[in-house]
Amino acid sequence: MNKKHQKTLEQIFQQPVQAGIAWKDIEALLKALSAEISEGSGSRVRIALNGVRAVFHRPHPHKETDKGAVVSMRRFLKEAGIKC
């Protein structure tokens, strides 16, 4: 995991919750953590990491995530055993 991935991870776990994290940066972080990412229908993205599975929606028309998506991603990462 490089510095950019570490910075994205810190943004996800930051308190208070930070909106506006670019989705492409979150996907790059997940790939660096060896997550399996597959496309669903529409904007759905299926993610599997350390035996934990989740479905997220890519943000559109904007490229940045909202606070709710960041909270969900944080919960997913915690369940998968990822800590900041």
PyRosetta script that sets phi, psi and omega in degrees:
from pyrosetta import init, pose_from_sequence

init()
pose = pose_from_sequence("MNKKHQKTLEQIFQQPVQAGIAWKDIEALLKALSAEISEGSGSRVRIALNGVRAVFHRPHPHKETDKGAVVSMRRFLKEAGIKC")
pose.set_psi(1, 127.3)
pose.set_omega(1, -179.0)
pose.set_phi(2, -90.6)
pose.set_psi(2, -178.0)
pose.set_omega(2, -176.6)
pose.set_phi(3, -63.3)
pose.set_psi(3, -36.5)
pose.set_omega(3, 179.7)
pose.set_phi(4, -65.4)
pose.set_psi(4, -41.2)
pose.set_omega(4, 177.5)
pose.set_phi(5, -64.3)
pose.set_psi(5, -41.6)
pose.set_omega(5, 179.1)
pose.set_phi(6, -62.6)
pose.set_psi(6, -40.6)
pose.set_omega(6, 179.4)
pose.set_phi(7, -64.0)
pose.set_psi(7, -41.2)
pose.set_omega(7, 178.2)
pose.set_phi(8, -63.4)
pose.set_psi(8, -42.7)
pose.set_omega(8, 178.2)
pose.set_phi(9, -61.2)
pose.set_psi(9, -42.5)
pose.set_omega(9, 178.0)
pose.set_phi(10, -63.6)
pose.set_psi(10, -38.5)
pose.set_omega(10, 178.0)
pose.set_phi(11, -64.3)
pose.set_psi(11, -39.1)
pose.set_omega(11, -179.8)
pose.set_phi(12, -64.7)
pose.set_psi(12, -38.9)
pose.set_omega(12, -177.1)
pose.set_phi(13, -90.9)
pose.set_psi(13, 0.6)
pose.set_omega(13, -178.5)
pose.set_phi(14, -65.1)
pose.set_psi(14, 141.9)
pose.set_omega(14, 174.3)
pose.set_phi(15, -115.8)
pose.set_psi(15, 134.7)
pose.set_omega(15, -7.2)
pose.set_phi(16, -66.5)
pose.set_psi(16, 165.8)
pose.set_omega(16, -176.7)
pose.set_phi(17, -58.1)
pose.set_psi(17, 133.1)
pose.set_omega(17, -179.0)
pose.set_phi(18, -103.3)
pose.set_psi(18, 126.0)
pose.set_omega(18, 174.2)
pose.set_phi(19, -91.5)
pose.set_psi(19, 166.6)
pose.set_omega(19, 173.0)
pose.set_phi(20, 90.6)
pose.set_psi(20, 15.2)
pose.set_omega(20, 175.4)
pose.set_phi(21, -78.3)
pose.set_psi(21, 130.0)
pose.set_omega(21, -178.1)
pose.set_phi(22, -64.7)
pose.set_psi(22, 131.6)
pose.set_omega(22, -178.6)
pose.set_phi(23, -60.7)
pose.set_psi(23, -36.3)
pose.set_omega(23, -179.8)
pose.set_phi(24, -62.3)
pose.set_psi(24, -32.4)
pose.set_omega(24, 177.2)
pose.set_phi(25, -70.3)
pose.set_psi(25, -37.1)
pose.set_omega(25, 177.4)
pose.set_phi(26, -66.6)
pose.set_psi(26, -43.7)
pose.set_omega(26, 178.3)
pose.set_phi(27, -63.0)
pose.set_psi(27, -39.6)
pose.set_omega(27, 178.4)
pose.set_phi(28, -63.6)
pose.set_psi(28, -39.9)
pose.set_omega(28, 176.6)
pose.set_phi(29, -61.7)
pose.set_psi(29, -46.8)
pose.set_omega(29, -179.4)
pose.set_phi(30, -61.0)
pose.set_psi(30, -41.2)
pose.set_omega(30, 178.2)
pose.set_phi(31, -65.0)
pose.set_psi(31, -37.8)
pose.set_omega(31, 177.8)
pose.set_phi(32, -65.8)
pose.set_psi(32, -27.8)
pose.set_omega(32, 177.8)
pose.set_phi(33, -86.8)
pose.set_psi(33, 6.5)
pose.set_omega(33, 179.9)
pose.set_phi(34, 68.1)
pose.set_psi(34, 32.6)
pose.set_omega(34, 175.9)
pose.set_phi(35, -75.4)
pose.set_psi(35, 147.8)
pose.set_omega(35, 173.5)
pose.set_phi(36, -91.0)
pose.set_psi(36, 123.8)
pose.set_omega(36, -178.2)
pose.set_phi(37, -120.9)
pose.set_psi(37, 126.8)
pose.set_omega(37, 177.2)
pose.set_phi(38, -133.9)
pose.set_psi(38, 151.5)
pose.set_omega(38, -177.9)
pose.set_phi(39, -80.7)
pose.set_psi(39, 137.2)
pose.set_omega(39, 172.1)
pose.set_phi(40, -104.5)
pose.set_psi(40, -164.6)
pose.set_omega(40, 177.8)
pose.set_phi(41, -80.5)
pose.set_psi(41, 147.6)
pose.set_omega(41, -179.5)
pose.set_phi(42, 65.1)
pose.set_psi(42, -128.5)
pose.set_omega(42, -178.3)
pose.set_phi(43, -97.8)
pose.set_psi(43, 11.3)
pose.set_omega(43, -178.2)
pose.set_phi(44, -73.7)
pose.set_psi(44, 142.9)
pose.set_omega(44, 177.1)
pose.set_phi(45, -131.8)
pose.set_psi(45, 123.7)
pose.set_omega(45, 177.7)
pose.set_phi(46, -93.7)
pose.set_psi(46, 132.7)
pose.set_omega(46, -177.7)
pose.set_phi(47, -128.6)
pose.set_psi(47, 134.2)
pose.set_omega(47, 174.9)
pose.set_phi(48, -126.9)
pose.set_psi(48, 128.8)
pose.set_omega(48, -178.8)
pose.set_phi(49, -146.3)
pose.set_psi(49, 121.3)
pose.set_omega(49, 178.1)
pose.set_phi(50, 52.9)
pose.set_psi(50, 40.3)
pose.set_omega(50, 178.0)
pose.set_phi(51, 82.4)
pose.set_psi(51, -0.4)
pose.set_omega(51, 178.3)
pose.set_phi(52, -103.9)
pose.set_psi(52, 133.6)
pose.set_omega(52, -179.0)
pose.set_phi(53, -118.7)
pose.set_psi(53, 146.8)
pose.set_omega(53, 177.3)
pose.set_phi(54, -154.0)
pose.set_psi(54, 159.2)
pose.set_omega(54, 175.0)
pose.set_phi(55, -120.8)
pose.set_psi(55, 128.8)
pose.set_omega(55, 177.7)
pose.set_phi(56, -122.1)
pose.set_psi(56, 162.2)
pose.set_omega(56, 175.2)
pose.set_phi(57, -109.8)
pose.set_psi(57, 129.4)
pose.set_omega(57, 173.5)
pose.set_phi(58, -65.0)
pose.set_psi(58, 136.3)
pose.set_omega(58, 178.6)
pose.set_phi(59, -68.7)
pose.set_psi(59, 140.8)
pose.set_omega(59, 175.5)
pose.set_phi(60, -155.8)
pose.set_psi(60, 148.4)
pose.set_omega(60, 3.2)
pose.set_phi(61, -77.0)
pose.set_psi(61, -9.6)
pose.set_omega(61, 179.6)
pose.set_phi(62, -83.5)
pose.set_psi(62, 160.8)
pose.set_omega(62, -178.3)
pose.set_phi(63, -97.9)
pose.set_psi(63, -3.9)
pose.set_omega(63, -177.1)
pose.set_phi(64, -101.8)
pose.set_psi(64, 148.4)
pose.set_omega(64, 179.4)
pose.set_phi(65, -81.3)
pose.set_psi(65, 154.0)
pose.set_omega(65, 174.7)
pose.set_phi(66, -93.5)
pose.set_psi(66, 175.3)
pose.set_omega(66, -176.1)
pose.set_phi(67, -61.6)
pose.set_psi(67, -38.8)
pose.set_omega(67, -179.8)
pose.set_phi(68, -61.6)
pose.set_psi(68, -41.3)
pose.set_omega(68, 179.2)
pose.set_phi(69, -68.2)
pose.set_psi(69, -35.9)
pose.set_omega(69, 178.5)
pose.set_phi(70, -66.1)
pose.set_psi(70, -42.3)
pose.set_omega(70, 177.7)
pose.set_phi(71, -62.1)
pose.set_psi(71, -42.8)
pose.set_omega(71, 178.6)
pose.set_phi(72, -64.1)
pose.set_psi(72, -41.2)
pose.set_omega(72, 178.8)
pose.set_phi(73, -65.5)
pose.set_psi(73, -40.6)
pose.set_omega(73, 177.8)
pose.set_phi(74, -60.3)
pose.set_psi(74, -45.2)
pose.set_omega(74, 179.6)
pose.set_phi(75, -61.5)
pose.set_psi(75, -44.7)
pose.set_omega(75, 179.2)
pose.set_phi(76, -60.2)
pose.set_psi(76, -46.5)
pose.set_omega(76, -179.0)
pose.set_phi(77, -64.1)
pose.set_psi(77, -40.4)
pose.set_omega(77, 177.4)
pose.set_phi(78, -61.6)
pose.set_psi(78, -44.7)
pose.set_omega(78, 179.4)
pose.set_phi(79, -62.5)
pose.set_psi(79, -30.9)
pose.set_omega(79, -179.8)
pose.set_phi(80, -84.0)
pose.set_psi(80, 0.1)
pose.set_omega(80, 177.5)
pose.set_phi(81, 85.4)
pose.set_psi(81, 17.8)
pose.set_omega(81, 179.8)
pose.set_phi(82, -95.2)
pose.set_psi(82, 129.8)
pose.set_omega(82, 178.9)
pose.set_phi(83, -123.1)
pose.set_psi(83, 158.3)
pose.set_omega(83, 179.3)
pose.set_phi(84, -86.4)
pose.dump_pdb("model.pdb")
